[in-house]
Structure formats: C-alpha cells, structure tokens
C-alpha cells in the first residue's frame, strides 16, 4: 500500500521534519517533503483560557491563533495552581481534553525515532502547559530549553536508551523543573507564556492547512 500511494502521488510529505528525514531514508527514491501537524485551537483550548483570550485579544486569536504581538497581553491573566500527576490507560477524547488543560507539565516519552509527529503536547501548549519530552516528532521543532519546556536526551540521538532517559528525566525534574515550579513562580509564568507564544502560534491547524494548500494542493 505504501508503494502504491508513493507511485500515484504528485506530492509526498511527512508530518514533521524528522518524519520526512526518516521517510527519506526508508524510501530514498521518492521526493518526500514535510508539513508539520497542527491542532485545532478552538477545540483544545479550555473554557477559562478562551475567556482570557477573548478578554485580552478579542476575536483576533480565533482568526489567527496567537499572533506574537498579542500574546504578552495575557501574561497577567495566568494563574498559579498545584501540581497534579495523573496516569491513565486507554483514555478517551473527553478525558484528554481535561488532561491537556488541567496539568502543569506535559510528559511524553516516545521511542526515538518512532514518533512521526505526536500532537498531545501541541494541545497542551494552547493551555500554557510546557512539555518535558524526548526529542522526537514535533518536539524537535517546538523545543526551546527552559523556554517552551525541557528535553529528555540530546539532539541528534537516533535511538532511545531507557536507562539514560529515565536518569535524565528524574534529574531534570529534581534539579530544574520542580525548583522552578515551587520556588520561581515568575519564571514558570514566563515559560507558560512562551509556550503559548512559540508553540501555540506555530502548531495549529490554520498554519498546517495553509501549508497544505500552498505546497500540496495548488
């Protein structure tokens, strides 16, 4: 089926830059490009933040999600909350909407390089939630250390080492993330704002659909 699609497509793309690179290695005879996934901001933003965005941004954020010149207007509206750690198996769409708007940190540990994109961290970003994630899929494009969140591992790693990954995960939680969360609230607020400013403004379906129209459909 893969070769059938490749041979009968005028345009071929992966859903992140990394996905493009992995796919080109697998199918070197085909011109594979990339259009990074995005998520629908109105669906994934929680009702409280919708009210905040409407108050400070009007309807501009609905038409063009989080243009940079507007984002700093919402900084003063961000509130502190207690850390909640949740593990759920087999969650559904309703539960996921609560999770991506109700936690303080989004943890994602895909096996490198098997994460084509991943979108859960994008959904969390619309709610000001930074990510702690392995550097794979979309996070290779959305990660800025201590600005939009934190990485597990280093750029350029082509496989996942469970031992090294767990060691770095707990190390960053203990020495960096929890210290910032509990003892530097202003810095944590800045990270939340940066998460919205950088990742929500980029990883949305408006941008994604525009790229498909310009690069693939026309």
Number of C-alpha atoms within 10 A of each C-alpha: 6 7 10 8 10 16 11 9 9 10 14 17 19 20 19 24 21 24 25 21 16 17 19 17 12 10 14 11 9 15 14 19 19 19 21 25 22 24 21 17 25 14 11 21 21 18 13 11 17 18 12 17 22 15 13 17 19 12 12 14 19 15 9 13 25 24 17 13 8 16 20 17 15 17 15 10 13 15 7 12 10 9 13 10 10 7 5 9 5 5 10 9 8 8 11 16 17 14 19 24 22 16 19 23 23 21 19 18 18 16 15 16 17 15 18 22 20 17 17 18 25 30 27 30 33 33 27 28 27 30 25 24 22 27 29 33 24 24 27 18 16 21 23 16 12 17 17 26 25 24 26 23 19 10 11 9 13 13 11 19 13 11 9 11 18 14 13 15 20 13 13 17 15 12 10 13 20 14 14 18 20 11 11 12 13 12 14 23 20 18 21 24 28 25 27 28 23 20 27 27 22 22 26 24 16 18 18 18 15 13 15 16 10 9 14 15 10 6
